[in-house]
Amino acid sequence: MTKNKEAKIQFYDGVNEPVVPEIRLTRSKDGSTGQAFFIFEKPQALSSISSGEIVGMKMIDNEGELITKEVKAKFVDGDPTFIEAKYIWKSTADFDRFMRFANSYAKSNGLGYSEKK
């Protein structure tokens, strides 16, 4: 067992989503509220090997889980092609917790991030 559990995203309990999403953040002027938008292109969760209904998205790291129920599949020519998810925070503490997950997830997947000014 490893001490540093990798950060991951799941649409089904116990099934990690291997597709890394594009993530965009918006925040209120005072920074206390905001949203993270996730776009997964051709996620495994929409493939024929997945079964069951997607009712939310779990973001899991060594601190625990963040969960959102705001998940939609997008279709192109009748085929499920994208999953869009939205995570909303309502306090600075919630935002800080989300950013700790985002940083863990980035490290677990060899990613960096850039700020748009």
N, CA, C and O of each residue as an XYZ file, in Angstrom:
468
protein
N       0.846     -1.186      0.000
C       0.000      0.000      0.000
C       0.885      1.241      0.000
O       1.862      1.317      0.745
N       0.538      2.204     -0.835
C       1.333      3.429     -0.900
C       0.807      4.446      0.091
O      -0.388      4.505      0.382
N       1.733      5.247      0.602
C       1.345      6.297      1.544
C       0.609      7.417      0.842
O      -0.395      7.915      1.353
N       1.093      7.823     -0.327
C       0.496      8.939     -1.052
C      -0.464      8.400     -2.103
O      -0.054      8.034     -3.205
N      -1.727      8.355     -1.755
C      -2.749      7.861     -2.672
C      -2.891      8.859     -3.819
O      -2.991     10.065     -3.594
N      -2.900      8.344     -5.053
C      -3.029      9.232     -6.203
C      -4.431      9.830     -6.273
O      -5.421      9.175     -5.947
N      -4.492     11.064     -6.696
C      -5.781     11.721     -6.905
C      -6.415     11.164     -8.174
O      -5.728     10.891     -9.159
N      -7.742     11.000     -8.136
C      -8.435     10.405     -9.279
C      -9.858     10.933     -9.362
O     -10.386     11.526     -8.421
N     -10.457     10.697    -10.520
C     -11.854     11.058    -10.758
C     -12.604      9.790    -11.127
O     -12.113      8.955    -11.887
N     -13.828      9.659    -10.563
C     -14.653      8.488    -10.850
C     -16.084      8.917    -11.180
O     -16.634      9.823    -10.553
N     -16.672      8.252    -12.171
C     -18.098      8.401    -12.468
C     -18.881      7.203    -11.944
O     -20.085      7.300    -11.706
N     -18.194      6.067    -11.764
C     -18.762      4.857    -11.191
C     -17.915      4.496     -9.980
O     -16.693      4.635    -10.022
N     -18.541      4.036     -8.899
C     -17.795      3.665     -7.699
C     -16.697      2.667     -8.032
O     -16.953      1.622     -8.631
N     -15.474      2.997     -7.639
C     -14.346      2.095     -7.803
C     -13.742      2.038     -9.188
O     -12.791      1.288     -9.406
N     -14.268      2.817    -10.147
C     -13.747      2.786    -11.517
C     -13.145      4.159    -11.838
O     -13.868      5.137    -12.027
N     -11.822      4.213    -11.896
C     -11.139      5.475    -12.190
C     -11.294      5.838    -13.657
O     -11.182      4.981    -14.533
N     -11.552      7.118    -13.920
C     -11.657      7.615    -15.299
C     -10.252      7.955    -15.786
O      -9.618      8.860    -15.244
N      -9.748      7.235    -16.813
C      -8.386      7.490    -17.284
C      -8.243      8.757    -18.135
O      -7.143      9.298    -18.249
N      -9.338      9.234    -18.730
C      -9.272     10.433    -19.571
C      -9.152     11.659    -18.670
O      -9.967     11.877    -17.774
N      -8.117     12.450    -18.930
C      -7.880     13.662    -18.152
C      -8.692     14.798    -18.773
O      -8.599     15.038    -19.977
N      -9.484     15.497    -17.964
C     -10.342     16.547    -18.513
C      -9.633     17.876    -18.679
O      -8.566     18.116    -18.115
N     -10.262     18.735    -19.475
C      -9.900     20.147    -19.480
C     -10.709     20.739    -18.330
O     -11.895     20.440    -18.187
N     -10.080     21.572    -17.515
C     -10.763     22.162    -16.360
C     -10.632     23.676    -16.447
O      -9.538     24.210    -16.629
N     -11.769     24.359    -16.314
C     -11.789     25.827    -16.318
C     -12.440     26.312    -15.041
O     -13.445     25.753    -14.601
N     -11.877     27.344    -14.444
C     -12.405     27.895    -13.203
C     -12.947     29.297    -13.416
O     -12.400     30.080    -14.193
N     -14.029     29.600    -12.715
C     -14.522     30.977    -12.638
C     -14.734     31.277    -11.160
O     -15.154     30.409    -10.394
N     -14.439     32.522    -10.763
C     -14.595     32.907     -9.357
C     -15.249     34.274     -9.270
O     -15.134     35.096    -10.179
N     -15.939     34.502     -8.160
C     -16.517     35.817     -7.897
C     -15.372     36.803     -7.631
O     -14.242     36.393     -7.368
N     -15.673     38.095     -7.700
C     -14.624     39.106     -7.503
C     -13.910     38.953     -6.168
O     -12.697     39.149     -6.092
N     -14.649     38.604     -5.103
C     -13.998     38.441     -3.802
C     -13.383     37.045     -3.626
O     -12.748     36.775     -2.607
N     -13.566     36.165     -4.605
C     -12.941     34.846     -4.583
C     -13.643     33.820     -3.715
O     -13.187     32.679     -3.636
N     -14.731     34.183     -3.065
C     -15.353     33.269     -2.113
C     -16.246     32.217     -2.773
O     -16.428     31.134     -2.217
N     -16.799     32.513     -3.935
C     -17.645     31.543     -4.628
C     -17.132     31.341     -6.043
O     -16.396     32.175     -6.571
N     -17.519     30.244     -6.649
C     -17.097     29.997     -8.019
C     -17.445     28.599     -8.469
O     -18.130     27.848     -7.774
N     -16.956     28.268     -9.650
C     -17.256     26.991    -10.275
C     -16.042     26.468    -11.023
O     -15.227     27.229    -11.543
N     -15.948     25.151    -11.061
C     -14.966     24.482    -11.905
C     -15.747     23.703    -12.950
O     -16.633     22.919    -12.612
N     -15.420     23.917    -14.214
C     -16.054     23.204    -15.324
C     -15.074     22.159    -15.844
O     -13.925     22.476    -16.152
N     -15.528     20.920    -15.940
C     -14.715     19.806    -16.423
C     -15.282     19.362    -17.763
O     -16.493     19.191    -17.899
N     -14.415     19.174    -18.753
C     -14.831     18.632    -20.043
C     -13.945     17.420    -20.339
O     -12.732     17.541    -20.507
N     -14.583     16.254    -20.398
C     -13.899     15.004    -20.716
C     -14.235     14.654    -22.158
O     -15.404     14.463    -22.495
N     -13.218     14.568    -23.010
C     -13.438     14.200    -24.409
C     -13.272     12.697    -24.567
O     -12.225     12.141    -24.235
N     -14.311     12.043    -25.075
C     -14.339     10.587    -25.271
C     -13.920      9.838    -23.998
O     -12.982      9.041    -24.033
N     -14.603     10.087    -22.887
C     -14.233      9.408    -21.640
C     -14.603      7.932    -21.660
O     -15.551      7.525    -22.331
N     -13.856      7.151    -20.929
C     -14.126      5.719    -20.824
C     -15.506      5.482    -20.219
O     -16.153      4.482    -20.530
N     -15.962      6.389    -19.361
C     -17.276      6.238    -18.714
C     -18.415      6.154    -19.729
O     -19.486      5.644    -19.403
N     -18.206      6.641    -20.943
C     -19.241      6.572    -21.983
C     -19.025      5.421    -22.953
O     -19.802      5.254    -23.893
N     -17.986      4.626    -22.740
C     -17.704      3.532    -23.674
C     -18.647      2.366    -23.424
O     -19.353      2.323    -22.417
N     -18.647      1.433    -24.348
C     -19.545      0.278    -24.252
C     -19.154     -0.648    -23.102
O     -19.962     -1.475    -22.681
N     -17.914     -0.525    -22.581
C     -17.517     -1.410    -21.479
C     -18.048     -0.919    -20.138
O     -18.026     -1.653    -19.150
N     -18.521      0.313    -20.107
C     -19.077      0.860    -18.871
C     -20.541      0.489    -18.766
O     -21.270      0.485    -19.757
N     -20.955      0.182    -17.565
C     -22.367     -0.126    -17.379
C     -22.885      0.637    -16.172
O     -22.136      0.960    -15.250
N     -24.156      0.913    -16.195
C     -24.757      1.644    -15.094
C     -24.994      3.091    -15.469
O     -24.561      3.563    -16.521
N     -25.684      3.777    -14.593
C     -26.035      5.166    -14.828
C     -25.048      6.074    -14.103
O     -24.718      5.845    -12.940
N     -24.585      7.099    -14.796
C     -23.715      8.088    -14.172
C     -24.616      9.065    -13.419
O     -25.457      9.731    -14.023
N     -24.443      9.149    -12.121
C     -25.273     10.064    -11.333
C     -24.445     11.173    -10.690
O     -24.986     12.030     -9.991
N     -23.142     11.158    -10.924
C     -22.295     12.197    -10.367
C     -20.841     11.937    -10.687
O     -20.496     10.967    -11.362
N     -19.992     12.826    -10.188
C     -18.551     12.712    -10.367
C     -17.893     12.865     -9.004
O     -18.171     13.806     -8.261
N     -17.001     11.905     -8.687
C     -16.235     11.967     -7.447
C     -14.808     12.370     -7.770
O     -14.195     11.848     -8.701
N     -14.292     13.306     -6.990
C     -12.893     13.691     -7.070
C     -12.272     13.198     -5.771
O     -12.628     13.666     -4.690
N     -11.343     12.252     -5.878
C     -10.824     11.560     -4.703
C      -9.324     11.830     -4.563
O      -8.568     11.697     -5.526
N      -8.907     12.208     -3.361
C      -7.478     12.354     -3.063
C      -7.226     11.886     -1.637
O      -8.105     11.299     -1.005
N      -6.019     12.146     -1.131
C      -5.676     11.644      0.196
C      -6.430     12.345      1.326
O      -6.354     11.902      2.472
N      -7.153     13.422      1.035
C      -7.973     14.098      2.044
C      -9.399     13.566      2.077
O     -10.113     13.782      3.056
N      -9.818     12.881      1.033
C     -11.186     12.374      0.975
C     -11.801     12.565     -0.399
O     -11.125     12.432     -1.419
N     -13.105     12.884     -0.416
C     -13.838     12.999     -1.672
C     -14.558     14.333     -1.781
O     -15.067     14.867     -0.795
N     -14.588     14.858     -2.995
C     -15.460     15.974     -3.367
C     -16.421     15.393     -4.387
O     -16.004     14.654     -5.278
N     -17.698     15.714     -4.270
C     -18.703     15.115     -5.152
C     -19.570     16.195     -5.771
O     -19.978     17.149     -5.108
N     -19.845     16.022     -7.067
C     -20.828     16.870     -7.735
C     -21.827     15.978     -8.456
O     -21.464     14.936     -9.001
N     -23.071     16.393     -8.453
C     -24.134     15.676     -9.173
C     -24.410     16.343    -10.521
O     -25.208     15.839    -11.311
N     -23.749     17.478    -10.786
C     -23.990     18.220    -12.030
C     -23.109     17.670    -13.143
O     -22.026     18.188    -13.416
N     -23.597     16.613    -13.776
C     -22.869     15.909    -14.828
C     -23.808     15.707    -16.009
O     -24.948     15.277    -15.833
N     -23.329     16.018    -17.223
C     -24.133     15.844    -18.442
C     -23.289     15.170    -19.512
O     -22.097     15.445    -19.651
N     -23.925     14.291    -20.257
C     -23.276     13.718    -21.442
C     -23.664     14.576    -22.636
O     -24.809     15.016    -22.743
N     -22.724     14.813    -23.524
C     -22.982     15.556    -24.762
C     -22.821     14.591    -25.929
O     -21.904     13.771    -25.962
N     -23.735     14.711    -26.883
C     -23.758     13.798    -28.026
C     -23.397     14.536    -29.308
O     -23.764     15.695    -29.494
N     -22.668     13.847    -30.194
C     -22.354     14.348    -31.524
C     -22.795     13.269    -32.496
O     -22.323     12.134    -32.427
N     -23.693     13.619    -33.399
C     -24.255     12.667    -34.367
C     -24.804     11.418    -33.673
O     -24.643     10.305    -34.173
N     -25.448     11.606    -32.526
C     -26.079     10.497    -31.824
C     -25.167      9.672    -30.936
O     -25.642      8.792    -30.218
N     -23.866      9.936    -30.969
C     -22.925      9.176    -30.144
C     -22.485     10.013    -28.950
O     -22.179     11.195    -29.102
N     -22.451      9.401    -27.744
C     -21.954     10.153    -26.588
C     -20.466     10.438    -26.770
O     -19.667      9.515    -26.926
N     -20.101     11.706    -26.749
C     -18.732     12.110    -27.072
C     -18.034     12.817    -25.924
O     -16.822     12.674    -25.757
N     -18.775     13.577    -25.132
C     -18.194     14.355    -24.047
C     -18.976     14.129    -22.764
O     -20.165     13.814    -22.787
N     -18.290     14.293    -21.655
C     -18.967     14.464    -20.375
C     -18.572     15.847    -19.877
O     -17.393     16.200    -19.850
N     -19.577     16.621    -19.483
C     -19.337     17.922    -18.858
C     -19.805     17.827    -17.415
O     -20.896     17.330    -17.134
N     -18.968     18.308    -16.505
C     -19.322     18.309    -15.090
C     -19.021     19.685    -14.522
O     -18.126     20.386    -14.994
N     -19.786     20.063    -13.496
C     -19.582     21.361    -12.856
C     -19.521     21.149    -11.355
O     -20.406     20.525    -10.769
N     -18.462     21.676    -10.733
C     -18.323     21.644     -9.277
C     -18.410     23.083     -8.787
O     -17.689     23.954     -9.274
N     -19.297     23.333     -7.817
C     -19.525     24.691     -7.311
C     -19.022     24.780     -5.878
O     -19.273     23.889     -5.067
N     -18.306     25.868     -5.568
C     -17.919     26.105     -4.178
C     -18.556     27.400     -3.699
O     -18.784     28.325     -4.479
N     -18.842     27.450     -2.394
C     -19.560     28.590     -1.830
C     -18.802     29.275     -0.702
O     -19.365     30.108      0.009
N     -17.527     28.931     -0.533
C     -16.710     29.591      0.484
C     -15.250     29.508      0.088
O     -14.863     28.694     -0.751
N     -14.447     30.358      0.701
C     -13.005     30.338      0.440
C     -12.414     28.996      0.878
O     -11.521     28.469      0.215
N     -12.906     28.441      1.989
C     -12.415     27.140      2.465
C     -12.719     26.042      1.441
O     -11.877     25.181      1.186
N     -13.934     26.071      0.849
C     -14.288     25.092     -0.190
C     -13.379     25.245     -1.407
O     -12.949     24.249     -1.989
N     -13.084     26.494     -1.795
C     -12.200     26.734     -2.930
C     -10.799     26.203     -2.628
O     -10.187     25.545     -3.470
N     -10.291     26.488     -1.428
C      -8.961     26.001     -1.050
C      -8.905     24.480     -1.103
O      -7.917     23.906     -1.561
N      -9.963     23.830     -0.635
C     -10.016     22.365     -0.668
C     -10.030     21.867     -2.114
O      -9.329     20.912     -2.447
N     -10.828     22.513     -2.977
C     -10.853     22.120     -4.380
C      -9.469     22.279     -5.013
O      -9.030     21.408     -5.765
N      -8.786     23.375     -4.718
C      -7.464     23.611     -5.306
C      -6.444     22.581     -4.820
O      -5.551     22.198     -5.575
N      -6.565     22.128     -3.570
C      -5.666     21.051     -3.097
C      -5.917     19.789     -3.908
O      -4.972     19.103     -4.296
N      -7.206     19.471     -4.171
C      -7.498     18.325     -5.031
C      -6.904     18.547     -6.423
O      -6.238     17.663     -6.962
N      -7.146     19.730     -7.006
C      -6.671     20.020     -8.368
C      -5.163     19.871     -8.466
O      -4.661     19.321     -9.446
N      -4.434     20.349     -7.469
C      -2.972     20.223     -7.478
C      -2.549     18.765     -7.355
O      -1.622     18.335     -8.042
N      -3.214     17.990     -6.487
C      -2.910     16.562     -6.355
C      -3.205     15.828     -7.657
O      -2.425     14.983     -8.097
N      -4.348     16.164     -8.271
C      -4.734     15.523     -9.526
C      -3.716     15.856    -10.628
O      -3.326     14.984    -11.405
N      -3.301     17.105    -10.682
C      -2.301     17.514    -11.677
C      -1.004     16.732    -11.488
O      -0.429     16.240    -12.459
N      -0.541     16.617    -10.247
C       0.698     15.862     -9.984
C       0.533     14.394    -10.338
O       1.436     13.787    -10.914
N      -0.624     13.814     -9.994
C      -0.868     12.399    -10.276
C      -0.903     12.109    -11.774
O      -0.636     10.984    -12.196
N      -1.234     13.130    -12.583
C      -1.365     12.946    -14.028
C      -0.303     13.683    -14.835
O      -0.413     13.783    -16.057
N       0.721     14.197    -14.165
C       1.816     14.874    -14.856
C       1.403     16.140    -15.571
O       1.882     16.419    -16.670
N       0.507     16.919    -14.951
C      -0.025     18.117    -15.579
C       0.493     19.381    -14.895
O       1.008     19.345    -13.777
N       0.341     20.478    -15.591
C       0.558     21.797    -15.015
C      -0.685     22.615    -15.302
O      -1.615     22.135    -15.951
N      -0.704     23.848    -14.823
C      -1.843     24.692    -15.160
C      -1.373     26.097    -15.427
O      -0.301     26.507    -14.981
N      -2.191     26.836    -16.166
C      -1.858     28.220    -16.473
C      -3.031     29.105    -16.113
O      -4.190     28.700    -16.204
N      -2.712     30.319    -15.703
C      -3.756     31.278    -15.373
C      -3.951     32.212    -16.530
O      -2.996     32.677    -17.152
N      -5.202     32.479    -16.809
C      -5.555     33.430    -17.861
C      -5.757     34.768    -17.178
O      -6.525     34.862    -16.221
N      -5.093     35.790    -17.644
C      -5.209     37.103    -17.001
C      -6.092     38.012    -17.807
O      -6.309     39.162    -17.424
